[in-house]
Amino acid sequence: MNGLFKLYVEGSVGWMTLITLALVGVLIAMWKAPKWVRELGLLGLSLGLLGWFTGFCQAFVDIMKAGDISMGVVCGGVKVALIAPLYGILVYLVSVVISTVQSPRK
C-alpha cells in the first residue's frame, strides 16, 4: 500500500474523507468565494480534532474492556489517533496561506 493511502486508511476513512472534502471546499472557495477559505479551513481543523476525540474515547473503551495492555499498543494507538488532527491542521494551514495571499496587507 502507498504511504499516503496507508495514512489515509489508518486515520479513519470517514474522518479523513470529511477533512478532504473541507480541503476541496477550500480550493473551490479560493476562486468562487474567497471569504469562505479560512472558515472551510477551520472546518477541516475542527473535523480533525473531533475525529481525534472520538478515536480516543473509543480507544479508552477498548482499553477498559481489554484490561492490562502494553505501552507499545497504547503508543501505536496514539500515533494512529493523531493522523486525522494533523491532516486537519494541514488543511487549515493551506487555507491560511491562500487567504493571506489573496488579501495582502495594505
Secondary structure, 3 states (H helix, E strand, C coil): CCHHHHHHHHCCHHHHHHHHHHHHHHHHHHHHCHHHHHHHHHHHHHHHHHHHHHHHHHHHHHHHHHCCCCHHHHHHHHHHHCHHHHHHHHHHHHHHHHHHHHCCCC
